[in-house]
Amino acid sequence: MAAKARLMQRLWRLLQRLPLERRRKVLERFTASQKRALECWILGNAVAVPQAFGPRRVTLASTLKEQSPAVGTGSSQNIVRYKRGKVTYYAAQMHLGSGLRMLSKTERCLQVAQSHELLLRRVRETCRSAVVHDECMGQAIRESLADLADEAKRIGLRFVVQIRIPWSCCALTSPPFRLRNLELGLRSWQRLHEARTAISSLAKRTRRGRANLAEPGVQRAWQQLREAYLASTKHSPRAISRLQLLEEEFRLRRKRDLEGKILAQKAQEMRLARVEAQLEALLSRWNEQRKLSLRHCTSLRISQKVRAVV
């Protein structure tokens, strides 16, 4: 009985390592009695399927990340410094989320830039209280600026769209949009945000945290992101040169990911073939044991009959 239990356990563990379709094909080789015996063993031993995801590990990096304050909450982090010769200029900035950033005009006095930051903070708080989804961001910005139009013009309010690329450390930054070009800036942000969301959903990250560019549809999503960025920058030479660098990086990364995908598929096929071979060997062993047990039972019946006759 112990040998049969070990055999059943090995069969069950090997079957769990196969995909559903291949598992069904393997189970077709089992006889009805073998399937029933395996089911009875599973129910009798109360075999629990291992959980795919255990509790989240608490590491030092995750703890520090949770405890660290959000970027942009402190006054010093919302002040941008520009060095032009020996003169330093200051400007206030504020992130609205989803790749949209507000900027004020540059000032030589730090205190004036900090006063501009207070107005940007009011605009952000108004937008955050009104926004439920990203689709409502444009309407919330229009409504908040309707009440603060004069002050926004005084500080030279501008909007900048900054989209991060999943497979690169670089970001695509649009030119600043002033209040008179607010509608154009919001349309550019909406188009770039949708293209960025589409490419992020397709290029899912691997266990190492890298975007997988071998997924189908990534090429077309990248083309849509390129077109949206060129439209927002009006095909400026700087934008074209930036896209050429990202295009070359995308081509090399995609080629490497496709080669890695082919190798991973081959390795997976080899592993599954080994599992199926082990299952075939165990099934043959099980059949031989059944034949031996049947012969043993037959010989016992014959010997009992002979003894009864004698």
C-alpha atoms as a printed R data frame, in Angstrom:
    type eleno elety resid chain resno       x       y       z
1   ATOM     1    CA   MET     A     1   0.000   0.000   0.000
2   ATOM     2    CA   ALA     A     2   2.851   2.373   0.729
3   ATOM     3    CA   ALA     A     3   4.336   1.775  -2.727
4   ATOM     4    CA   LYS     A     4   0.969   2.439  -4.361
5   ATOM     5    CA   ALA     A     5   0.557   5.659  -2.347
6   ATOM     6    CA   ARG     A     6   3.972   6.888  -3.463
7   ATOM     7    CA   LEU     A     7   3.078   6.042  -7.057
8   ATOM     8    CA   MET     A     8  -0.183   7.988  -6.821
9   ATOM     9    CA   GLN     A     9   1.572  10.963  -5.265
10  ATOM    10    CA   ARG     A    10   4.172  11.084  -8.033
11  ATOM    11    CA   LEU     A    11   1.482  10.807 -10.692
12  ATOM    12    CA   TRP     A    12  -0.507  13.631  -9.181
13  ATOM    13    CA   ARG     A    13   2.517  15.931  -8.834
14  ATOM    14    CA   LEU     A    14   3.571  15.333 -12.433
15  ATOM    15    CA   LEU     A    15   0.053  15.959 -13.700
16  ATOM    16    CA   GLN     A    16  -0.029  19.306 -11.877
17  ATOM    17    CA   ARG     A    17   3.042  20.439 -13.826
18  ATOM    18    CA   LEU     A    18   1.278  20.037 -17.180
19  ATOM    19    CA   PRO     A    19  -1.039  22.578 -18.833
20  ATOM    20    CA   LEU     A    20  -4.709  21.731 -18.924
21  ATOM    21    CA   GLU     A    21  -4.856  20.572 -22.557
22  ATOM    22    CA   ARG     A    22  -1.808  18.334 -22.311
23  ATOM    23    CA   ARG     A    23  -3.008  17.011 -18.971
24  ATOM    24    CA   ARG     A    24  -6.265  15.922 -20.581
25  ATOM    25    CA   LYS     A    25  -4.405  14.134 -23.373
26  ATOM    26    CA   VAL     A    26  -2.291  12.271 -20.815
27  ATOM    27    CA   LEU     A    27  -5.366  11.298 -18.796
28  ATOM    28    CA   GLU     A    28  -6.886   9.753 -21.908
29  ATOM    29    CA   ARG     A    29  -4.256   7.006 -21.635
30  ATOM    30    CA   PHE     A    30  -5.543   6.046 -18.185
31  ATOM    31    CA   THR     A    31  -8.110   3.308 -17.918
32  ATOM    32    CA   ALA     A    32 -11.400   3.901 -16.123
33  ATOM    33    CA   SER     A    33 -10.225   1.950 -13.089
34  ATOM    34    CA   GLN     A    34  -6.955   3.892 -12.945
35  ATOM    35    CA   LYS     A    35  -8.779   7.228 -13.106
36  ATOM    36    CA   ARG     A    36 -11.126   6.087 -10.349
37  ATOM    37    CA   ALA     A    37  -8.212   4.898  -8.211
38  ATOM    38    CA   LEU     A    38  -6.384   8.208  -8.651
39  ATOM    39    CA   GLU     A    39  -9.510  10.214  -7.776
40  ATOM    40    CA   CYS     A    40 -10.110   8.101  -4.682
41  ATOM    41    CA   TRP     A    41  -6.500   8.607  -3.574
42  ATOM    42    CA   ILE     A    42  -6.760  12.407  -4.045
43  ATOM    43    CA   LEU     A    43 -10.022  12.620  -2.107
44  ATOM    44    CA   GLY     A    44  -8.816  10.261   0.582
45  ATOM    45    CA   ASN     A    45  -5.577  12.129   1.199
46  ATOM    46    CA   ALA     A    46  -7.189  15.601   0.947
47  ATOM    47    CA   VAL     A    47  -4.468  16.907  -1.355
48  ATOM    48    CA   ALA     A    48  -4.430  20.688  -1.311
49  ATOM    49    CA   VAL     A    49  -3.410  22.604  -4.408
50  ATOM    50    CA   PRO     A    50  -0.489  24.899  -3.507
51  ATOM    51    CA   GLN     A    51  -1.278  28.584  -3.548
52  ATOM    52    CA   ALA     A    52   0.081  30.515  -6.501
53  ATOM    53    CA   PHE     A    53   0.691  33.612  -4.433
54  ATOM    54    CA   GLY     A    54   1.660  33.578  -0.796
55  ATOM    55    CA   PRO     A    55   1.684  36.511   1.577
56  ATOM    56    CA   ARG     A    56   3.640  39.527   0.417
57  ATOM    57    CA   ARG     A    57   7.205  39.583   1.634
58  ATOM    58    CA   VAL     A    58   8.074  42.583   3.754
59  ATOM    59    CA   THR     A    59  11.520  43.730   2.730
60  ATOM    60    CA   LEU     A    60  13.584  46.726   3.723
61  ATOM    61    CA   ALA     A    61  13.119  48.311   0.297
62  ATOM    62    CA   SER     A    62   9.315  48.015   0.435
63  ATOM    63    CA   THR     A    63   9.259  49.367   3.992
64  ATOM    64    CA   LEU     A    64  11.319  52.394   3.043
65  ATOM    65    CA   LYS     A    65   9.166  52.944  -0.019
66  ATOM    66    CA   GLU     A    66   6.001  52.938   2.055
67  ATOM    67    CA   GLN     A    67   7.483  55.212   4.697
68  ATOM    68    CA   SER     A    68   9.070  57.679   2.261
69  ATOM    69    CA   PRO     A    69   7.016  60.814   1.561
70  ATOM    70    CA   ALA     A    70   5.518  61.355  -1.874
71  ATOM    71    CA   VAL     A    71   7.563  63.322  -4.384
72  ATOM    72    CA   GLY     A    72   6.475  66.902  -4.658
73  ATOM    73    CA   THR     A    73   5.000  67.367  -1.194
74  ATOM    74    CA   GLY     A    74   7.894  69.417   0.126
75  ATOM    75    CA   SER     A    75   8.495  73.033  -0.914
76  ATOM    76    CA   SER     A    76  12.108  72.407  -1.970
77  ATOM    77    CA   GLN     A    77  11.054  69.593  -4.275
78  ATOM    78    CA   ASN     A    78   8.535  71.818  -6.069
79  ATOM    79    CA   ILE     A    79  11.086  74.484  -6.969
80  ATOM    80    CA   VAL     A    80  13.088  74.079 -10.192
81  ATOM    81    CA   ARG     A    81  16.449  75.833 -10.491
82  ATOM    82    CA   TYR     A    82  17.892  77.018 -13.818
83  ATOM    83    CA   LYS     A    83  21.504  78.119 -14.083
84  ATOM    84    CA   ARG     A    84  22.161  80.665 -16.816
85  ATOM    85    CA   GLY     A    85  25.701  81.839 -16.568
86  ATOM    86    CA   LYS     A    86  26.230  83.126 -13.052
87  ATOM    87    CA   VAL     A    87  22.557  83.879 -12.459
88  ATOM    88    CA   THR     A    88  20.156  81.326 -10.928
89  ATOM    89    CA   TYR     A    89  16.481  81.427 -11.852
90  ATOM    90    CA   TYR     A    90  13.662  79.690  -9.988
91  ATOM    91    CA   ALA     A    91  10.307  78.323 -11.077
92  ATOM    92    CA   ALA     A    92   7.557  76.463  -9.255
93  ATOM    93    CA   GLN     A    93   6.286  73.113 -10.476
94  ATOM    94    CA   MET     A    94   3.481  70.789  -9.415
95  ATOM    95    CA   HIS     A    95   2.534  67.315 -10.635
96  ATOM    96    CA   LEU     A    96  -1.097  66.678 -11.399
97  ATOM    97    CA   GLY     A    97  -0.591  62.965 -11.994
98  ATOM    98    CA   SER     A    98  -0.752  60.746 -15.092
99  ATOM    99    CA   GLY     A    99   2.172  62.543 -16.734
100 ATOM   100    CA   LEU     A   100   0.811  66.107 -16.458
101 ATOM   101    CA   ARG     A   101   2.879  68.822 -14.789
102 ATOM   102    CA   MET     A   102   2.327  72.538 -14.102
103 ATOM   103    CA   LEU     A   103   5.094  75.146 -14.286
104 ATOM   104    CA   SER     A   104   5.270  78.828 -13.460
105 ATOM   105    CA   LYS     A   105   7.473  81.416 -15.139
106 ATOM   106    CA   THR     A   106  11.087  81.754 -14.020
107 ATOM   107    CA   GLU     A   107  11.981  84.293 -11.350
108 ATOM   108    CA   ARG     A   108  15.303  85.476  -9.971
109 ATOM   109    CA   CYS     A   109  13.864  85.644  -6.451
110 ATOM   110    CA   LEU     A   110  13.249  82.365  -4.636
111 ATOM   111    CA   GLN     A   111  10.486  83.824  -2.451
112 ATOM   112    CA   VAL     A   112   8.479  84.854  -5.532
113 ATOM   113    CA   ALA     A   113   8.754  81.324  -6.956
114 ATOM   114    CA   GLN     A   114   7.555  79.920  -3.639
115 ATOM   115    CA   SER     A   115   4.522  82.221  -3.753
116 ATOM   116    CA   HIS     A   116   3.784  80.842  -7.242
117 ATOM   117    CA   GLU     A   117   3.926  77.374  -5.742
118 ATOM   118    CA   LEU     A   118   0.992  78.206  -3.455
119 ATOM   119    CA   LEU     A   119  -1.210  78.960  -6.443
120 ATOM   120    CA   LEU     A   120  -0.156  75.751  -8.191
121 ATOM   121    CA   ARG     A   121  -0.998  73.858  -5.032
122 ATOM   122    CA   ARG     A   122  -4.491  75.401  -5.011
123 ATOM   123    CA   VAL     A   123  -5.041  74.327  -8.609
124 ATOM   124    CA   ARG     A   124  -3.890  70.797  -7.825
125 ATOM   125    CA   GLU     A   125  -6.098  70.467  -4.753
126 ATOM   126    CA   THR     A   126  -9.104  71.720  -6.725
127 ATOM   127    CA   CYS     A   127  -8.441  69.223  -9.510
128 ATOM   128    CA   ARG     A   128  -7.903  66.308  -7.137
129 ATOM   129    CA   SER     A   129 -11.140  66.984  -5.291
130 ATOM   130    CA   ALA     A   130 -13.080  66.986  -8.576
131 ATOM   131    CA   VAL     A   131 -11.330  64.132 -10.387
132 ATOM   132    CA   VAL     A   132 -12.633  60.584 -10.067
133 ATOM   133    CA   HIS     A   133 -11.023  59.122 -13.195
134 ATOM   134    CA   ASP     A   134  -8.293  60.353 -15.524
135 ATOM   135    CA   GLU     A   135 -10.964  61.204 -18.119
136 ATOM   136    CA   CYS     A   136 -12.249  63.952 -15.776
137 ATOM   137    CA   MET     A   137  -8.851  65.658 -15.455
138 ATOM   138    CA   GLY     A   138  -9.318  68.023 -18.386
139 ATOM   139    CA   GLN     A   139 -12.712  69.247 -17.195
140 ATOM   140    CA   ALA     A   140 -11.400  69.714 -13.643
141 ATOM   141    CA   ILE     A   141  -8.476  71.832 -14.912
142 ATOM   142    CA   ARG     A   142 -10.798  74.038 -16.970
143 ATOM   143    CA   GLU     A   143 -13.119  74.603 -14.018
144 ATOM   144    CA   SER     A   144 -10.293  75.398 -11.582
145 ATOM   145    CA   LEU     A   145  -8.621  77.833 -13.990
146 ATOM   146    CA   ALA     A   146 -11.921  79.602 -14.674
147 ATOM   147    CA   ASP     A   147 -11.813  80.993 -11.125
148 ATOM   148    CA   LEU     A   148  -8.036  81.596 -11.094
149 ATOM   149    CA   ALA     A   149  -7.526  82.894 -14.636
150 ATOM   150    CA   ASP     A   150  -6.023  86.260 -13.683
151 ATOM   151    CA   GLU     A   151  -3.600  84.812 -11.145
152 ATOM   152    CA   ALA     A   152  -2.620  82.030 -13.565
153 ATOM   153    CA   LYS     A   153  -1.735  84.590 -16.236
154 ATOM   154    CA   ARG     A   154   0.252  86.599 -13.682
155 ATOM   155    CA   ILE     A   155   2.519  83.682 -12.794
156 ATOM   156    CA   GLY     A   156   2.820  82.520 -16.404
157 ATOM   157    CA   LEU     A   157   1.177  79.139 -15.844
158 ATOM   158    CA   ARG     A   158   2.238  76.441 -18.314
159 ATOM   159    CA   PHE     A   159   1.447  72.752 -18.693
160 ATOM   160    CA   VAL     A   160   3.975  70.100 -19.686
161 ATOM   161    CA   VAL     A   161   3.172  66.497 -20.628
162 ATOM   162    CA   GLN     A   162   5.831  63.961 -19.594
163 ATOM   163    CA   ILE     A   163   5.355  60.316 -20.524
164 ATOM   164    CA   ARG     A   164   7.709  57.619 -19.268
165 ATOM   165    CA   ILE     A   165   8.585  54.768 -21.601
166 ATOM   166    CA   PRO     A   166   8.205  51.278 -20.061
167 ATOM   167    CA   TRP     A   167  11.440  49.865 -21.521
168 ATOM   168    CA   SER     A   168  13.653  52.946 -21.148
169 ATOM   169    CA   CYS     A   169  14.831  55.281 -18.422
170 ATOM   170    CA   CYS     A   170  14.126  58.238 -20.718
171 ATOM   171    CA   ALA     A   171  10.850  60.142 -20.870
172 ATOM   172    CA   LEU     A   172   9.043  61.949 -23.675
173 ATOM   173    CA   THR     A   173   8.442  65.573 -22.728
174 ATOM   174    CA   SER     A   174   6.208  67.909 -24.690
175 ATOM   175    CA   PRO     A   175   6.845  71.633 -25.130
176 ATOM   176    CA   PRO     A   176   5.116  73.853 -22.534
177 ATOM   177    CA   PHE     A   177   1.506  74.745 -23.290
178 ATOM   178    CA   ARG     A   178   0.378  78.176 -22.105
179 ATOM   179    CA   LEU     A   179  -3.152  79.143 -21.181
180 ATOM   180    CA   ARG     A   180  -4.013  80.251 -24.702
181 ATOM   181    CA   ASN     A   181  -3.045  76.748 -25.903
182 ATOM   182    CA   LEU     A   182  -4.694  74.928 -23.021
183 ATOM   183    CA   GLU     A   183  -7.109  72.930 -25.194
184 ATOM   184    CA   LEU     A   184  -4.275  71.814 -27.472
185 ATOM   185    CA   GLY     A   185  -2.220  70.762 -24.460
186 ATOM   186    CA   LEU     A   186  -5.091  68.803 -22.927
187 ATOM   187    CA   ARG     A   187  -5.741  67.002 -26.228
188 ATOM   188    CA   SER     A   188  -2.055  66.126 -26.505
189 ATOM   189    CA   TRP     A   189  -2.009  64.888 -22.922
190 ATOM   190    CA   GLN     A   190  -5.141  62.776 -23.478
191 ATOM   191    CA   ARG     A   191  -3.716  61.187 -26.637
192 ATOM   192    CA   LEU     A   192  -0.301  60.526 -25.114
193 ATOM   193    CA   HIS     A   193  -1.831  59.159 -21.907
194 ATOM   194    CA   GLU     A   194  -4.063  56.732 -23.836
195 ATOM   195    CA   ALA     A   195  -1.131  55.543 -25.976
196 ATOM   196    CA   ARG     A   196   1.044  55.113 -22.887
197 ATOM   197    CA   THR     A   197  -1.692  53.131 -21.101
198 ATOM   198    CA   ALA     A   198  -2.135  50.877 -24.146
199 ATOM   199    CA   ILE     A   199   1.561  50.085 -24.471
200 ATOM   200    CA   SER     A   200   1.904  49.491 -20.711
201 ATOM   201    CA   SER     A   201  -0.990  47.020 -20.714
202 ATOM   202    CA   LEU     A   202   0.579  45.100 -23.613
203 ATOM   203    CA   ALA     A   203   4.244  45.191 -22.540
204 ATOM   204    CA   LYS     A   204   3.717  43.430 -19.242
205 ATOM   205    CA   ARG     A   205   6.655  43.329 -16.895
206 ATOM   206    CA   THR     A   206   8.560  40.131 -16.262
207 ATOM   207    CA   ARG     A   207   9.750  38.789 -12.917
208 ATOM   208    CA   ARG     A   208  12.870  40.919 -13.234
209 ATOM   209    CA   GLY     A   209  10.770  44.055 -13.622
210 ATOM   210    CA   ARG     A   210  11.506  44.612 -17.326
211 ATOM   211    CA   ALA     A   211   8.837  45.282 -19.933
212 ATOM   212    CA   ASN     A   212   8.292  42.324 -22.243
213 ATOM   213    CA   LEU     A   213   8.317  43.700 -25.812
214 ATOM   214    CA   ALA     A   214   7.741  40.282 -27.383
215 ATOM   215    CA   GLU     A   215   4.008  40.465 -26.722
216 ATOM   216    CA   PRO     A   216   1.776  40.862 -29.803
217 ATOM   217    CA   GLY     A   217   0.484  44.366 -30.421
218 ATOM   218    CA   VAL     A   218   3.424  46.183 -28.814
219 ATOM   219    CA   GLN     A   219   4.792  47.315 -32.183
220 ATOM   220    CA   ARG     A   220   1.533  48.986 -33.192
221 ATOM   221    CA   ALA     A   221   1.094  50.574 -29.745
222 ATOM   222    CA   TRP     A   222   4.598  52.061 -29.992
223 ATOM   223    CA   GLN     A   223   3.771  53.511 -33.424
224 ATOM   224    CA   GLN     A   224   0.667  55.153 -31.961
225 ATOM   225    CA   LEU     A   225   2.737  56.635 -29.137
226 ATOM   226    CA   ARG     A   226   5.286  57.984 -31.647
227 ATOM   227    CA   GLU     A   227   2.563  59.611 -33.751
228 ATOM   228    CA   ALA     A   228   0.958  61.176 -30.687
229 ATOM   229    CA   TYR     A   229   4.280  62.600 -29.490
230 ATOM   230    CA   LEU     A   230   5.179  63.987 -32.925
231 ATOM   231    CA   ALA     A   231   1.769  65.642 -33.161
232 ATOM   232    CA   SER     A   232   2.188  67.257 -29.731
233 ATOM   233    CA   THR     A   233   5.670  68.590 -30.598
234 ATOM   234    CA   LYS     A   234   4.740  69.577 -34.190
235 ATOM   235    CA   HIS     A   235   7.541  67.363 -35.572
236 ATOM   236    CA   SER     A   236  10.320  69.421 -33.999
237 ATOM   237    CA   PRO     A   237  13.917  68.303 -34.747
238 ATOM   238    CA   ARG     A   238  14.596  67.669 -31.075
239 ATOM   239    CA   ALA     A   239  11.568  65.386 -30.796
240 ATOM   240    CA   ILE     A   240  12.558  63.489 -33.943
241 ATOM   241    CA   SER     A   241  16.095  62.893 -32.654
242 ATOM   242    CA   ARG     A   242  14.743  61.714 -29.297
243 ATOM   243    CA   LEU     A   243  12.369  59.302 -31.033
244 ATOM   244    CA   GLN     A   244  15.165  57.944 -33.215
245 ATOM   245    CA   LEU     A   245  17.147  56.977 -30.109
246 ATOM   246    CA   LEU     A   246  14.101  55.366 -28.525
247 ATOM   247    CA   GLU     A   247  13.263  53.585 -31.783
248 ATOM   248    CA   GLU     A   248  16.718  52.025 -31.902
249 ATOM   249    CA   GLU     A   249  16.446  50.988 -28.252
250 ATOM   250    CA   PHE     A   250  12.985  49.547 -28.910
251 ATOM   251    CA   ARG     A   251  14.244  47.548 -31.891
252 ATOM   252    CA   LEU     A   252  17.150  46.023 -29.951
253 ATOM   253    CA   ARG     A   253  15.024  45.260 -26.878
254 ATOM   254    CA   ARG     A   254  12.241  43.710 -28.966
255 ATOM   255    CA   LYS     A   255  14.714  41.541 -30.883
256 ATOM   256    CA   ARG     A   256  16.245  40.322 -27.619
257 ATOM   257    CA   ASP     A   257  12.828  39.646 -26.071
258 ATOM   258    CA   LEU     A   258  11.657  37.705 -29.140
259 ATOM   259    CA   GLU     A   259  14.788  35.549 -29.064
260 ATOM   260    CA   GLY     A   260  14.300  35.010 -25.331
261 ATOM   261    CA   LYS     A   261  10.667  34.060 -25.905
262 ATOM   262    CA   ILE     A   262  11.643  31.439 -28.497
263 ATOM   263    CA   LEU     A   263  14.276  29.979 -26.169
264 ATOM   264    CA   ALA     A   264  11.809  29.969 -23.264
265 ATOM   265    CA   GLN     A   265   9.218  28.160 -25.380
266 ATOM   266    CA   LYS     A   266  11.769  25.533 -26.404
267 ATOM   267    CA   ALA     A   267  12.871  25.037 -22.789
268 ATOM   268    CA   GLN     A   268   9.246  24.783 -21.678
269 ATOM   269    CA   GLU     A   269   8.531  22.218 -24.373
270 ATOM   270    CA   MET     A   270  11.519  20.158 -23.272
271 ATOM   271    CA   ARG     A   271  10.379  20.280 -19.637
272 ATOM   272    CA   LEU     A   272   6.864  19.210 -20.560
273 ATOM   273    CA   ALA     A   273   8.219  16.402 -22.728
274 ATOM   274    CA   ARG     A   274  10.281  15.132 -19.773
275 ATOM   275    CA   VAL     A   275   7.229  15.273 -17.524
276 ATOM   276    CA   GLU     A   276   5.154  13.344 -20.067
277 ATOM   277    CA   ALA     A   277   7.931  10.745 -20.391
278 ATOM   278    CA   GLN     A   278   8.000  10.326 -16.600
279 ATOM   279    CA   LEU     A   279   4.216   9.962 -16.553
280 ATOM   280    CA   GLU     A   280   4.392   7.356 -19.313
281 ATOM   281    CA   ALA     A   281   7.000   5.398 -17.369
282 ATOM   282    CA   LEU     A   282   4.918   5.529 -14.176
283 ATOM   283    CA   LEU     A   283   1.814   4.488 -16.065
284 ATOM   284    CA   SER     A   284   3.653   1.513 -17.588
285 ATOM   285    CA   ARG     A   285   4.942   0.606 -14.140
286 ATOM   286    CA   TRP     A   286   1.427   0.816 -12.751
287 ATOM   287    CA   ASN     A   287   0.109  -1.472 -15.514
288 ATOM   288    CA   GLU     A   288   2.850  -4.002 -14.840
289 ATOM   289    CA   GLN     A   289   1.996  -3.973 -11.137
290 ATOM   290    CA   ARG     A   290  -1.675  -4.551 -11.940
291 ATOM   291    CA   LYS     A   291  -0.776  -7.499 -14.197
292 ATOM   292    CA   LEU     A   292   1.454  -9.013 -11.522
293 ATOM   293    CA   SER     A   293  -1.246  -8.578  -8.882
294 ATOM   294    CA   LEU     A   294  -3.818 -10.231 -11.181
295 ATOM   295    CA   ARG     A   295  -1.481 -13.157 -11.832
296 ATOM   296    CA   HIS     A   296  -0.816 -13.462  -8.122
297 ATOM   297    CA   CYS     A   297  -4.556 -13.490  -7.361
298 ATOM   298    CA   THR     A   298  -5.181 -16.069 -10.102
299 ATOM   299    CA   SER     A   299  -2.451 -18.347  -8.785
300 ATOM   300    CA   LEU     A   300  -3.871 -18.035  -5.268
301 ATOM   301    CA   ARG     A   301  -7.348 -19.039  -6.464
302 ATOM   302    CA   ILE     A   302  -5.923 -22.047  -8.335
303 ATOM   303    CA   SER     A   303  -3.918 -23.172  -5.323
304 ATOM   304    CA   GLN     A   304  -6.974 -22.829  -3.087
305 ATOM   305    CA   LYS     A   305  -9.065 -24.950  -5.483
306 ATOM   306    CA   VAL     A   306  -6.353 -27.623  -5.647
307 ATOM   307    CA   ARG     A   307  -6.187 -27.772  -1.878
308 ATOM   308    CA   ALA     A   308  -9.964 -28.043  -1.684
309 ATOM   309    CA   VAL     A   309  -9.986 -30.963  -4.150
310 ATOM   310    CA   VAL     A   310  -7.182 -32.779  -2.344
